[in-house]
Amino acid sequence: MTGLTDFITKAPWSDILLIWFVLVDDAYLGLAAYYGRPGRPRQRGPQPTFTDSEVITVALFIDTFFHGHEALGLAFLRQYHRDLFPRLLPHGQFNARRRALGLLIEQIRQYLTYRYDLIDLQDDVRLVDSAPVPACTYARAPRNATFAGAEYYSVMPCRKAKLFGLRLQVLVTAAQVVDRWQLVPAAPQEAKALPGLLADTEGLEVFGDGSFHDPLIERDLERKRTVHVWATPRRDSRQPWPVEFRRLATRLRLRVETALSVLATVFHIEQPGARSADGYVARVATRLLAYNLCFITGPLLAQLAG
């Protein structure tokens, strides 16, 4: 993934904003045509003066360059890029519009992913992993107004810390493009949520670590959807993998771990900063869209520079 996010610090921000707006608006209109409402995805009310495409573009900018700090990002755009967004919304209105667009943002990510051939339709290899998304500190969990219940209490063994909140499960290709994702409560075993993540899929070879190992779920997925889940067994397992196959699986798992590392360090996917369930969906969807856009934006900027 060397150089994937270099454009964030090297290219003029105005160029990035223009490219993102064009990509998002193209996808927005494409989805409108798909659903039989050419040029007008909204079903009720007049078209807003600050369009949905502008809201999504600004959200991408804030989550990529300002770590999700909306007030700071909006203030920066008002001061330095007023010409690009002359009708920029106040913070409260922007936040409400963004939360309402969470599912549309995910549809745009899917549209652009396949519109620009980021995923080969013949590619049947997928890599699965997860990242913690804390809702608050463990001590404040009983007072959390967004999530309540034992299913949100868990631990992060690798970090030797407790967790209250959600887990983000992602399914990526070997080229590290995000294909699917879901937010699930933190407590249940990782494998329990796999059927939801793999819904409507067929004929995939899915590689994951030992936390995704569940023989019953693996057999059920293989029987119903011909999806093979290869979760790394313990080294002392009664059915160990051949050495070469284990090495291959390890190399593949490093790819999804690298993708999650980029999502965590560049896009702060583990700290969405939301207060409502809709806010979590919208912010995570925005950051995953921003991540996939990196595979498109860098080459486009290079073409413009050339």
Sequence and secondary structure as in RCSB ss.txt:
>XXXX:A:sequence
MTGLTDFITKAPWSDILLIWFVLVDDAYLGLAAYYGRPGRPRQRGPQPTFTDSEVITVALFIDTFFHGHEALGLA
FLRQYHRDLFPRLLPHGQFNARRRALGLLIEQIRQYLTYRYDLIDLQDDVRLVDSAPVPACTYARAPRNATFAGA
EYYSVMPCRKAKLFGLRLQVLVTAAQVVDRWQLVPAAPQEAKALPGLLADTEGLEVFGDGSFHDPLIERDLERKR
TVHVWATPRRDSRQPWPVEFRRLATRLRLRVETALSVLATVFHIEQPGARSADGYVARVATRLLAYNLCFITGPL
LAQLAG
>XXXX:A:secstr
 TTTTTHHHHS HHHHHHHHHHHHHHHHHHHHHHTT TT    SS   SS HHHHHHHHHHHHHHSTT HHHHHH
HHHHH TTT TT   HHHHHHHHHHTHHHHHHHHHHHHHHTT S TT  EEEEEEEEEESS GGGGGG SS  SG
GGEEEEGGGTEEEEEEEEEEEE TT  EEEEEEEESSS GGGGHHHHTTT  S EEEE GGG  HHHHHHHHHHH
  EEEE   TT SS   HHHHHHHHHHHHHHHHHHHHHHHTS TT    SSHHHHHHHHHHHHHHHHHHHHHHHH
HHHHH 
